[in-house]
Amino acid sequence: MSETTKKYNSPLQATISGILDLFKKRESVGSLTKNDHLQGKKVLITGSSSGLGLATAKQLAALGAEVIMAVRSGIPEKGEEVKKASGSNKVTMLYVDLSDFNAIKKLITEVKLKVKKIDILICNAAVVVSEARKTSAGFDEMFTVNYLSKFVLVNGLLKENCFNTEGNTIPRIVFVSSESHRNPTAFEWDTFGKFQEHKMAKTVERYGYYKLLMTTFAQELSRRLNVDKTNYSVFALCPGPVNSNIAREAPKLVQPVMKLVFKIFFNSPEKAAAPVVYLTASKAIEGKPTDYLFLMSRKPVDELASNPENGERLWSLTEKLLKTHV
């Protein structure tokens, strides 16, 4: 089966595929060294009040980073948890609801006024819904949180000059994607941004499609930011199956089984955070314009995502959508 072949027709297929992936042998990109610290670096991470994001925040704080947790809940207790686990007091929490564009704009303003400059942005937040829901702007919630909010946040931070580019500093933008971005066989250009009703049975399919949009955006972002030289490193990764609460909206009947499977077969958030932390802190990839890791192995993104024509079209349609509806 090729990487672009449709894989997941159901949550069960996705779960089984994720488990099998953990047992395949792959060449590792390496590991952090004692020189890969984050002293003096400011890292903004979304969705860091639980699961993968929380585990990542703890590990980055332990490496010396000043961690800014952009979250919808868990203020201030999750920040205190990060401080205790890492032994660092350089932890700040800022509120954001990534389904609300006004909240994203407010976050950008707060970063500019309170944090000043960030060195690294980690777009980690994601949502899996039980059925399609509309946001206040009329968009699908998964489409908004898993893709559109990233476009708004990243471009807003760039526009407001919120990244540290002094001297030879190369900021990093890290997207937590998924191998499910390889699942779609085509872009839905004709219905781009239009709300579509769906139930839980279609959620995995929609999740993969929105991860394709996000991964395509990451590729296009790197092309636009790094025309003549590397000005920003734009990385993406799939952490593999993670034992987190992302499937909390699954039917109550199957939740006990899912929790058991997740606990037995899926990686803990602490272990799954390895590629996120590597792309954030490793000096071995300093100056790279782009990269993609699956677990701790390097591989190319799907051809749909790497195609410049797709990237340019997605960017144009997203700008038009935002200008028209927001």
C-alpha positions, 0 to 999 in steps of 0.5 A: 500500500502506498503512502497516499492510498486511503487507509482509514475508513473507521476509528477501528481501522485507525486504531489498529493501524496506529498500534501496528505502526509502533512495532515497525522498525525505523531509523531514528533521527537521533536524540538530544544531547547535553548541549540541546538546552533551551536556556533563554528561549521562549516557547509558546505551545497551544493545547498544553493543559493535558495530554501531549501538550502538557507533557511537552510543556514539562519537558521543555521547561525542564530544558530551561525554556520559558514556556507560555501555555496557551490553553482554554482550561486548566488556568492556573493549576496546570501551570503549577503542575508544569512548574513542579514537574520541571523545577522551573518557575518560568511558566506563563499561562494565557487563555485562548479558545481556538474556535473563536477568532477574537480569542486568537486575536486577543492571544496575539495581542497578549503575546506582543505586550506581555511576552514580547518575542517568542523563539518557538511556536508549537501548534499542538491543539486539536479536537476530535468531535462526536458530530459536526458542530458550528463555531460562532463564525459558521465554520466546522469546529474541527476545521477551525481548531485543527487547521484554520486557527493555525493559519490565523495564529501563525500569520497574526504572530508574524504580522505583529513581529512576535518572533525573535529574529535578532542576529542569526536567530532562526525561529521555529514553528512546529506543527503537531500533525498526523500520519492520517494526513496521508488518508485523503485522496484529493482536496475538496476545493469546491466545498472548501470551508463549507459546513458539512454535517457528519456523525462520529463514523465520519470523524476520523475521515474528517480529522485526517483531511484537516491534518492534510490541510494543516500539513500543506499549510506548513509546507507552503509557509516554509516556501513563503518564509524561506525564499532565498535563505532559511529565515524560519524553520517550519517543522511538522510531525506525527507523534504516533498513537498517544494515550490521551483524552483526545477521544473523550467525545467517543460514544460512552458505550465504547469509551471503556474499551478505548481507554483500555486499548489506549492504556495497553498499546498507545504511547504515554504522552511523555514518550510521545512528546519525543519528536516534538521536543526534538524538533524544538530543541535539537541543534542538529537541525538548526537552519533547516527550512522544513522537516517532518518526523513520524515518531522519531524517524524522518520521512517525506510528507504526502505528495498532496501536501508537498505539491506547491500548487496545492499549497498556493491554492490552499493559502489563497482560498483560506485568505479569501474565506477569512476575508469574506466570513471573519 
